[in-house]
């Protein structure tokens, strides 16, 4: 844990709030204007007796004046996120909430941690005991995003907070707010969309070939993930246009196989195969829906059979692991694997599967995924 001191900035802020000059503050403190200037530029700090006198003058505590703020390292953020994620899968919901809120209060000035807590809420709010409580949690996470956007000086953290806030609003059904936040920044025609290519060229020109190679791999990997996740959304948007959907399924399955995405990111491929099954089921294509569900089961099994869900590279993306380690959560997935099985039953109860629900193969897939059973369907005995 890092403890940051923001005395110089706080002296400036408090003095300006009260519309005081450096001379006025210096006169009250019994020092020279040059001393106050050095305090505000961080060249020196007042001794302990002057700190007490200044805190009284500004009517704040010494801690508030000094700006003592506890910060977490990246490793500590990962530790707390993983711990809370596992707790959501094993402890009473409100016990975990109390723990998360206590941590948020303690590290309220650690903006990267607040961001990850917001993501944690977004990934687990559906466990709330009521819809009302779930919506309140999303609003709580939005308030954290607002704090980040108002106070954090890290543009990267702020950008992520903006996207997270849009996602939280979508979960609340507030589409207009999400559009307002994202429509401009997500425009693919903006010059910022070329920044990645420019950075690669800059690395190469600067003689930093390994950085250029690493960035190319990461960019390609993320573009593949976006392509597959975008295709899943396309299937949802065009669910009644079966011809377009079948063309999409054929192309994306080819990409998944070509790049080995079943191994690299089984969570993403599971989402795509599931949406494929929903489209086929909704269009009365029972055989094709079952085929997609078997692929869905295959991806889910990769997640369920692992001791922990992690992200990683492979022989082609051989520079990916170093980048993954630098992510806020590192290799760790945002949800504990036990959370997955709890949601499978709800996923398989989708109305699109009404036409195949009594099919023996469907019931077998359902039993294996939801109950962890192997082999065929359970036999019911009187």
Secondary structure, 3 states (H helix, E strand, C coil): CEEECCHHHHHHHHHHHCCCCHHHHHHHHCCCHHHHHHHHHCCCCCCHHHHHHHHHHHCCCHHHHHCCEEECCHHHHHHHHHHHHHHHHHCCHHHHHHHHHHHHHHCCCCHHHHHHHHHHHHHHHHHCCCHHHHHHHHHHHHHHHHHHHHHCCCHHHHHHHHHHHHHHHHHCCCHHHHHHHHCCCCCCCCHHHHHHHHHHHHHHHCCCHHHHHHHHHHHHHHHHHHHHHHHHHHHHHCCCCHHHHHHHHHHHHHHHHHHCHHHHCHHHHHHHHHHHHHHHHHCCCHHHHHHHHHHHHHHHHHHHCCCCCECCCCCCCCCHHHHHHCCCCCCECCCCHHHHHHHHHHHHCCHHHCCCCCCHHHHHHHHHHHHCCCCCCCCCCC
